[in-house]
Amino acid sequence: MKKIIFIFTTIFFSLSVNAVETPKLDSNHSWGFSGPFGTYNKSSLQRGLQVYREVCSSCHSLKYIAFRNLTALGYNEEEIKAFSSEYTVVDGPNDDGEMFDRAGRPSDYFVSPYLNDNEARAANGGAYPPDLSLITKARQGGADYLYSLLKGYKEPPKDIKVNDGLYYNKNYYGNLIAMPQPLYEDSVTYEDGTEASIENMAADVTEFLAWAAEPEMEVRKRTGIATVSFLLIMVILSYLAKQQIWSGIKKDKKSSV
């Protein structure tokens, strides 16, 4: 009996926690990469990369993405070489056993804005800015959660006290977040002339980070569709072959009777 009570108590507590921590998602945005036939929008990915570089990269790393991976966004080899050379990478040791700085190469990964975790926390009031490489996979709600979070910064209601170092976000767990609002109208100037509204920037950087978390998604979906199509054709052919084979046997049985 005690075991049963313990199990029900655990289930109830888990459901209560999930209910409290369920994020408020913006369900009005339609992602082109959703569904079995979904694909990434390369223009949106390029704009999202621009938002990450000009806004997010000052605090958040992207350590699992190499510069050469950006070919998937539509950049050619020369553009990626020029892009990576804008970064300074710590390399070494050299023949003297010392580390040294050099210009980035396409094979290098995005450079973290901080030397270590302690420096990151010290620069952000004790809050550690997470790496964004897998952020859409690591948070409940995925892309919808991140998009909603970036749009959720508002003036707090009068009955809510916001302590120093915290900010009000209507779509965040508990509504108080340590990250200041990152996006404002015209925070960037899009190279393709797209309006840099908060909604557009939030959507573009979310799509870019969705790609960063799953750059092989389009290949995986194409492979899955091809595999399912092949199996479906084989099932149909097998059924027709079975009908052809057994039709003769059935005729023989009838004639023998």
Salt bridges, closest charged atoms under 4 A:
ASP26 OD2 - LYS151 NZ 2.64
GLU77 OE2 - LYS81 NZ 3.56
GLU86 OE1 - ARG53 NH2 2.44
ASP91 OD2 - ARG102 NE 2.64
ASP108 OD2 - ARG102 NH1 2.84
ASP192 OD2 - ARG47 NH1 2.94
ASP204 OD2 - ARG47 NE 2.91
GLU214 OE1 - LYS137 NZ 2.98
GLU214 OE2 - ARG220 NH2 2.53
